[in-house]
C-alpha cells in the first residue's frame, strides 16, 4: 500500500470539479487507486446536478424532502 497527499488543483479538470476539498489522499491498495477528500469543507460540499454551485447540503436537502412528505400526508 502506498499513500500520498495532493492539492486538488493538480488533478485533471473532471476530477477537480468532483472533489470539494483542497487536498486529497491518494491511496493504492492491490492496484486500486482511491482519492479520499481531506478537510473540513467536505461537509459544505453542494449536491451535484440541479443544485450545482449552491450551498444546499445533503442534510438540508433531506430536511426539505422530509418536510414535503409530512405536508403531503
C-alpha positions as CSV (number, residue, x, y, z in Angstrom):
1,X,0.0,0.0,0.0
2,X,1.3,3.4,-0.9
3,X,-0.2,6.8,0.0
4,X,0.4,10.5,-0.7
5,X,-1.4,13.8,-0.4
6,X,-2.1,16.1,-3.4
7,X,-3.7,19.5,-3.9
8,X,-6.9,19.1,-5.9
9,X,-5.8,21.8,-8.2
10,X,-3.2,19.4,-9.6
11,X,-5.9,16.9,-10.6
12,X,-7.3,16.7,-14.1
13,X,-10.3,19.0,-14.7
14,X,-13.0,16.4,-14.5
15,X,-11.8,15.1,-11.1
16,X,-11.1,18.6,-9.8
17,X,-14.8,19.6,-10.1
18,X,-16.0,16.4,-8.3
19,X,-14.0,17.0,-5.1
20,X,-15.0,19.7,-2.7
21,X,-11.8,19.9,-0.6
22,X,-8.5,21.5,-1.3
23,X,-6.5,18.3,-0.7
24,X,-7.0,14.6,-1.4
25,X,-5.3,11.5,0.0
26,X,-4.3,9.2,-2.9
27,X,-4.1,5.6,-1.7
28,X,-3.2,2.5,-3.8
29,X,-4.1,-0.9,-2.5
30,X,-3.7,-4.0,-4.7
31,X,-3.8,-2.0,-7.9
32,X,-6.9,0.1,-6.9
33,X,-6.3,3.8,-6.6
34,X,-8.6,5.8,-4.3
35,X,-8.9,9.5,-3.9
36,X,-10.1,10.5,-0.4
37,X,-11.0,14.1,0.3
38,X,-9.2,15.7,3.2
39,X,-10.5,18.7,5.1
40,X,-13.5,20.2,6.9
41,X,-15.1,21.6,3.7
42,X,-16.4,18.1,2.8
43,X,-19.5,18.9,4.9
44,X,-20.1,22.1,2.8
45,X,-20.0,20.1,-0.4
46,X,-23.0,21.1,-2.5
47,X,-25.2,18.5,-4.2
48,X,-24.5,17.9,-7.8
49,X,-27.0,18.2,-10.7
50,X,-29.6,20.9,-10.5
51,X,-28.1,22.2,-7.2
52,X,-24.5,22.5,-8.5
53,X,-22.7,25.6,-7.2
54,X,-25.3,26.1,-4.5
55,X,-25.0,26.0,-0.7
56,X,-27.6,23.2,-0.4
57,X,-26.1,20.4,1.6
58,X,-27.3,16.8,1.8
59,X,-28.6,17.4,5.4
60,X,-30.6,20.4,4.2
61,X,-32.0,18.5,1.2
62,X,-33.1,15.6,3.4
63,X,-34.8,18.0,5.8
64,X,-36.6,19.7,3.0
65,X,-37.9,16.5,1.5
66,X,-38.9,15.2,4.9
67,X,-41.0,18.4,5.4
68,X,-42.6,17.9,2.0
69,X,-43.5,14.3,2.8
70,X,-45.2,15.4,6.1
71,X,-47.2,18.1,4.3
72,X,-48.3,15.7,1.6
73,X,-49.9,13.2,4.1
